[in-house]
Amino acid sequence: MLRKRPGGSLSAAARRPRNDVDTDQDFYGIIPSDTEAALQYIESTYPSEGQLSSSVPHIVLKHQLYAVVHDKTTVDRELERLQQENKVRFFKLSTGADDYAIMSLENLETHLQKVSQRDSKGTVEKFVTRVLRSHNDVAIGKKTLGGEKGFTEKEVSQLMTSGLLTVQDIGSYWLSIPGLGSFMRHFVRGRDSVLRTMRTAKYNEIMQSELQLRKLAACKLGMKFHILDLIGAELVNCVETTSGPLLRLNSAHEKNNTRRTSANGRRN
């Protein structure tokens, strides 16, 4: 697992150009110790503007936080608090029963301002004000949306077209993020590419410093993002060595998880 080292700061990560490759000491030294800072850190691993389409939301996957803050109970408790304080929003992913995307409300609103179409901008702003800033669930009922929240059928249709709602069942919708489908395609392709690299390595293991240097065309979300994904999802084990962290493929777990994620990713 990833190890935190004392003396690091998130601001140090923010000041460093994102396309630079950190040494292992720098990489671990900037890892924060609390869940909210960990969210900000993972968001900072995305490629700089211009290297990734602005339509792709800067999502954090819930399990990635477990690769940074090692106490899962603490992570879950702090996420619940952040959600109740309207600082973050959760979104259900189709890749598994326990798979969730997380965005800070601030970043989500910024993303919506970038991608909203002119003819639906008013409806999106209404959705932000009446739903996203107060509704903590990952789904919302049709009656709530049309009654308490005051959305017309035309507005609901606009929200679905905009990618903010998807059908859960006959009486409710999942809350969603515009561009989530693009994110999932990049995510699945990048994960598969990194796993192929590890499968072809001797003993199915590779030094993290070496992996960070690899330029894999499919990793549009950034190599650090995928490393945190693989560790948090327990697809790889992180072993401390005198030469730095060693990533070793967790074959049994990876086989089932990758088959499920790839199949669902193709449907997004």
Order of alpha helices (4+ residues) and beta strands (2+ residues): alpha-alpha-alpha-beta-alpha-alpha-beta-beta-alpha-alpha-beta-alpha-alpha-beta-beta-alpha-beta-alpha-alpha-beta-beta-alpha
